[in-house]
Amino acid sequence: MTSRAARDIRSRVTDATTTTKSPYELLGEERIRAISASFYEIMDREEPALAKLHKLDEEGRVHPAAREKFAMFFIGWLGGPQDYVAKHGHPRLRMRHMNVKVDVAMRDAWLRAMFKALDQHNVDGPVRAFLETRLSDLADHMRNVEG
């Protein structure tokens, strides 16, 4: 099963040869998992208010289960295997986050951590521009309170 977001994302990224590929194909699963891991390391270190919205481990870091769940989602969202959907069902992101206050500050914190993770893994060129747009749209869509 392919999500609408994955179909949309795959339909818009072109590499240097103008071949349309998904971000998953351009980045690879190993690199996406590394980006996801860096995202949470940055969140734990630099965005503590955002980290505290997640289940935390005994050291106060985002719990490994939450990290793995996001990695599975991110891989599928970027056009890779739909393991998240197989295990957890449709993402229904807004519904799953309704119990969390997502305002402009939380949106911006999420984007700062994600963009720094992309920087750490040298994501650039057309895929970077595309991801920045799509991730910004997604983060803004998740807002559920004013301000």
MARPA-893867 format. One record per residue (C-alpha): chain; z, x, y; residue number from 1; residue in one letter. Coordinates in Angstrom, 3 decimals. Each point is the difference from the previous one (the first is absolute). Example, Ala and Ser with C-alpha at 12.3 -4.5 7.8 and 13.67 -1.06 7.14 Angstrom:
2
dovex kette=A; pz=7.800; px=12.300; py=-4.500; nr=1; rest=A
dovex kette=A; pz=-0.660; px=1.370; py=3.440; nr=2; rest=S
END
This chain:
147
dovex kette=A; pz=0.000; px=0.000; py=0.000; nr=1; rest=M
dovex kette=A; pz=-0.893; px=1.333; py=3.442; nr=2; rest=T
dovex kette=A; pz=1.863; px=-1.180; py=3.070; nr=3; rest=S
dovex kette=A; pz=-1.887; px=-1.151; py=3.070; nr=4; rest=R
dovex kette=A; pz=1.527; px=2.888; py=1.956; nr=5; rest=A
dovex kette=A; pz=-1.266; px=2.512; py=-2.576; nr=6; rest=A
dovex kette=A; pz=-3.480; px=-1.542; py=0.065; nr=7; rest=R
dovex kette=A; pz=0.005; px=0.097; py=3.805; nr=8; rest=D
dovex kette=A; pz=1.210; px=3.570; py=0.152; nr=9; rest=I
dovex kette=A; pz=-2.552; px=1.175; py=-2.577; nr=10; rest=R
dovex kette=A; pz=-2.822; px=-1.627; py=1.890; nr=11; rest=S
dovex kette=A; pz=0.523; px=1.920; py=3.222; nr=12; rest=R
dovex kette=A; pz=0.718; px=3.701; py=-0.642; nr=13; rest=V
dovex kette=A; pz=-2.928; px=2.371; py=-0.145; nr=14; rest=T
dovex kette=A; pz=0.187; px=3.705; py=-0.715; nr=15; rest=D
dovex kette=A; pz=-2.204; px=2.743; py=1.420; nr=16; rest=A
dovex kette=A; pz=-2.866; px=-1.000; py=-2.297; nr=17; rest=T
dovex kette=A; pz=0.203; px=-3.609; py=1.287; nr=18; rest=T
dovex kette=A; pz=0.930; px=-1.202; py=-3.477; nr=19; rest=T
dovex kette=A; pz=2.456; px=-2.855; py=0.113; nr=20; rest=T
dovex kette=A; pz=3.151; px=0.888; py=-1.909; nr=21; rest=K
dovex kette=A; pz=3.504; px=-1.356; py=-0.132; nr=22; rest=S
dovex kette=A; pz=2.796; px=2.026; py=1.574; nr=23; rest=P
dovex kette=A; pz=1.319; px=0.350; py=-3.557; nr=24; rest=Y
dovex kette=A; pz=-3.243; px=1.703; py=-1.017; nr=25; rest=E
dovex kette=A; pz=0.033; px=2.214; py=3.085; nr=26; rest=L
dovex kette=A; pz=3.674; px=1.011; py=-0.209; nr=27; rest=L
dovex kette=A; pz=0.810; px=-0.228; py=-3.696; nr=28; rest=G
dovex kette=A; pz=3.111; px=-1.406; py=-1.628; nr=29; rest=E
dovex kette=A; pz=1.962; px=3.267; py=0.043; nr=30; rest=E
dovex kette=A; pz=-0.494; px=0.389; py=3.747; nr=31; rest=R
dovex kette=A; pz=0.850; px=-3.670; py=0.649; nr=32; rest=I
dovex kette=A; pz=3.226; px=0.409; py=-1.988; nr=33; rest=R
dovex kette=A; pz=0.800; px=3.127; py=2.023; nr=34; rest=A
dovex kette=A; pz=-0.636; px=-1.893; py=3.254; nr=35; rest=I
dovex kette=A; pz=2.292; px=-2.780; py=-1.193; nr=36; rest=S
dovex kette=A; pz=2.750; px=2.494; py=-0.912; nr=37; rest=A
dovex kette=A; pz=-0.304; px=1.721; py=3.386; nr=38; rest=S
dovex kette=A; pz=0.089; px=-3.383; py=1.733; nr=39; rest=F
dovex kette=A; pz=3.441; px=-0.710; py=-1.466; nr=40; rest=Y
dovex kette=A; pz=1.278; px=3.549; py=0.625; nr=41; rest=E
dovex kette=A; pz=-0.991; px=-0.354; py=3.649; nr=42; rest=I
dovex kette=A; pz=1.507; px=-3.487; py=0.139; nr=43; rest=M
dovex kette=A; pz=3.306; px=1.243; py=-1.445; nr=44; rest=D
dovex kette=A; pz=0.117; px=2.928; py=2.423; nr=45; rest=R
dovex kette=A; pz=-1.484; px=-1.405; py=3.222; nr=46; rest=E
dovex kette=A; pz=0.133; px=-3.800; py=-0.159; nr=47; rest=E
dovex kette=A; pz=3.503; px=-0.851; py=-1.295; nr=48; rest=P
dovex kette=A; pz=-0.071; px=-3.596; py=1.291; nr=49; rest=A
dovex kette=A; pz=-3.179; px=-0.596; py=-1.976; nr=50; rest=L
dovex kette=A; pz=1.365; px=1.742; py=-3.103; nr=51; rest=A
dovex kette=A; pz=3.116; px=-2.205; py=0.064; nr=52; rest=K
dovex kette=A; pz=-2.168; px=-3.097; py=-0.435; nr=53; rest=L
dovex kette=A; pz=-0.681; px=1.199; py=-3.565; nr=54; rest=H
dovex kette=A; pz=2.240; px=0.264; py=-3.034; nr=55; rest=K
dovex kette=A; pz=1.621; px=3.437; py=0.240; nr=56; rest=L
dovex kette=A; pz=1.147; px=2.422; py=-2.664; nr=57; rest=D
dovex kette=A; pz=3.473; px=1.574; py=-0.135; nr=58; rest=E
dovex kette=A; pz=-1.108; px=2.683; py=2.490; nr=59; rest=E
dovex kette=A; pz=-1.147; px=-2.594; py=2.551; nr=60; rest=G
dovex kette=A; pz=-3.719; px=0.605; py=-0.577; nr=61; rest=R
dovex kette=A; pz=-2.535; px=-2.695; py=-0.821; nr=62; rest=V
dovex kette=A; pz=0.453; px=-0.752; py=-3.702; nr=63; rest=H
dovex kette=A; pz=-2.549; px=1.504; py=-2.431; nr=64; rest=P
dovex kette=A; pz=-0.899; px=-3.480; py=-1.315; nr=65; rest=A
dovex kette=A; pz=-0.995; px=-1.137; py=3.509; nr=66; rest=A
dovex kette=A; pz=-2.038; px=3.177; py=0.460; nr=67; rest=R
dovex kette=A; pz=-1.848; px=-0.545; py=-3.280; nr=68; rest=E
dovex kette=A; pz=-0.660; px=-3.657; py=0.777; nr=69; rest=K
dovex kette=A; pz=-1.568; px=0.942; py=3.331; nr=70; rest=F
dovex kette=A; pz=-2.061; px=2.792; py=-1.585; nr=71; rest=A
dovex kette=A; pz=-1.417; px=-2.481; py=-2.528; nr=72; rest=M
dovex kette=A; pz=-0.787; px=-2.472; py=2.785; nr=73; rest=F
dovex kette=A; pz=-1.569; px=2.691; py=2.206; nr=74; rest=F
dovex kette=A; pz=-2.223; px=1.285; py=-2.811; nr=75; rest=I
dovex kette=A; pz=-1.281; px=-3.517; py=-0.688; nr=76; rest=G
dovex kette=A; pz=-0.388; px=-0.841; py=3.685; nr=77; rest=W
dovex kette=A; pz=-2.120; px=3.110; py=0.444; nr=78; rest=L
dovex kette=A; pz=-2.362; px=-1.111; py=-2.770; nr=79; rest=G
dovex kette=A; pz=1.624; px=1.580; py=-3.053; nr=80; rest=G
dovex kette=A; pz=1.437; px=-1.527; py=-3.166; nr=81; rest=P
dovex kette=A; pz=1.716; px=-3.325; py=0.570; nr=82; rest=Q
dovex kette=A; pz=3.207; px=0.964; py=-1.842; nr=83; rest=D
dovex kette=A; pz=2.152; px=-1.531; py=2.742; nr=84; rest=Y
dovex kette=A; pz=-1.664; px=-3.396; py=-0.410; nr=85; rest=V
dovex kette=A; pz=0.233; px=0.220; py=-3.797; nr=86; rest=A
dovex kette=A; pz=3.730; px=0.736; py=0.169; nr=87; rest=K
dovex kette=A; pz=1.164; px=-1.933; py=3.087; nr=88; rest=H
dovex kette=A; pz=-2.713; px=-2.567; py=0.725; nr=89; rest=G
dovex kette=A; pz=-1.812; px=-0.509; py=3.283; nr=90; rest=H
dovex kette=A; pz=1.623; px=2.096; py=2.736; nr=91; rest=P
dovex kette=A; pz=0.612; px=-2.943; py=2.389; nr=92; rest=R
dovex kette=A; pz=1.239; px=2.564; py=2.478; nr=93; rest=L
dovex kette=A; pz=1.192; px=-2.325; py=2.760; nr=94; rest=R
dovex kette=A; pz=1.827; px=-2.220; py=-2.469; nr=95; rest=M
dovex kette=A; pz=1.681; px=2.971; py=-1.712; nr=96; rest=R
dovex kette=A; pz=1.130; px=1.378; py=3.357; nr=97; rest=H
dovex kette=A; pz=1.221; px=-3.241; py=1.608; nr=98; rest=M
dovex kette=A; pz=3.628; px=0.956; py=-0.655; nr=99; rest=N
dovex kette=A; pz=-0.535; px=3.135; py=2.110; nr=100; rest=V
dovex kette=A; pz=-0.226; px=-0.036; py=3.787; nr=101; rest=K
dovex kette=A; pz=-3.350; px=1.642; py=0.753; nr=102; rest=V
dovex kette=A; pz=-0.376; px=0.397; py=3.737; nr=103; rest=D
dovex kette=A; pz=-2.078; px=2.365; py=2.120; nr=104; rest=V
dovex kette=A; pz=2.562; px=2.802; py=-0.429; nr=105; rest=A
dovex kette=A; pz=-0.072; px=-0.279; py=-3.810; nr=106; rest=M
dovex kette=A; pz=-3.798; px=-0.240; py=-0.012; nr=107; rest=R
dovex kette=A; pz=-0.253; px=3.122; py=2.140; nr=108; rest=D
dovex kette=A; pz=2.563; px=1.879; py=-2.125; nr=109; rest=A
dovex kette=A; pz=-1.984; px=-0.852; py=-3.146; nr=110; rest=W
dovex kette=A; pz=-3.233; px=1.193; py=1.594; nr=111; rest=L
dovex kette=A; pz=1.573; px=3.229; py=1.300; nr=112; rest=R
dovex kette=A; pz=1.236; px=0.865; py=-3.488; nr=113; rest=A
dovex kette=A; pz=-3.318; px=-0.897; py=-1.623; nr=114; rest=M
dovex kette=A; pz=-2.142; px=1.875; py=2.521; nr=115; rest=F
dovex kette=A; pz=2.214; px=3.099; py=-0.341; nr=116; rest=K
dovex kette=A; pz=-0.436; px=-0.224; py=-3.783; nr=117; rest=A
dovex kette=A; pz=-3.765; px=-0.162; py=0.484; nr=118; rest=L
dovex kette=A; pz=0.264; px=3.056; py=2.280; nr=119; rest=D
dovex kette=A; pz=1.981; px=1.929; py=-2.619; nr=120; rest=Q
dovex kette=A; pz=-2.739; px=-0.589; py=-2.546; nr=121; rest=H
dovex kette=A; pz=-2.863; px=0.811; py=2.377; nr=122; rest=N
dovex kette=A; pz=-1.595; px=-3.435; py=-0.125; nr=123; rest=V
dovex kette=A; pz=-2.710; px=0.097; py=2.632; nr=124; rest=D
dovex kette=A; pz=-3.548; px=-1.014; py=0.800; nr=125; rest=G
dovex kette=A; pz=-1.354; px=-3.476; py=-0.675; nr=126; rest=P
dovex kette=A; pz=2.661; px=-0.850; py=-2.582; nr=127; rest=V
dovex kette=A; pz=2.773; px=0.894; py=2.492; nr=128; rest=R
dovex kette=A; pz=-1.520; px=-2.096; py=2.774; nr=129; rest=A
dovex kette=A; pz=-0.491; px=-2.870; py=-2.390; nr=130; rest=F
dovex kette=A; pz=3.546; px=0.216; py=-1.390; nr=131; rest=L
dovex kette=A; pz=1.559; px=0.157; py=3.442; nr=132; rest=E
dovex kette=A; pz=-1.781; px=-3.213; py=0.959; nr=133; rest=T
dovex kette=A; pz=0.758; px=-1.819; py=-3.249; nr=134; rest=R
dovex kette=A; pz=3.621; px=1.162; py=-0.202; nr=135; rest=L
dovex kette=A; pz=0.575; px=-0.977; py=3.642; nr=136; rest=S
dovex kette=A; pz=-1.468; px=-3.449; py=-0.676; nr=137; rest=D
dovex kette=A; pz=2.170; px=-0.379; py=-3.095; nr=138; rest=L
dovex kette=A; pz=3.165; px=1.148; py=1.766; nr=139; rest=A
dovex kette=A; pz=-0.622; px=-2.380; py=2.881; nr=140; rest=D
dovex kette=A; pz=-0.649; px=-2.852; py=-2.443; nr=141; rest=H
dovex kette=A; pz=3.434; px=0.629; py=-1.516; nr=142; rest=M
dovex kette=A; pz=1.824; px=-0.728; py=3.260; nr=143; rest=R
dovex kette=A; pz=2.101; px=-3.103; py=-0.437; nr=144; rest=N
dovex kette=A; pz=2.076; px=0.006; py=3.183; nr=145; rest=V
dovex kette=A; pz=-0.875; px=0.500; py=3.652; nr=146; rest=E
dovex kette=A; pz=0.781; px=3.286; py=1.663; nr=147; rest=G
END
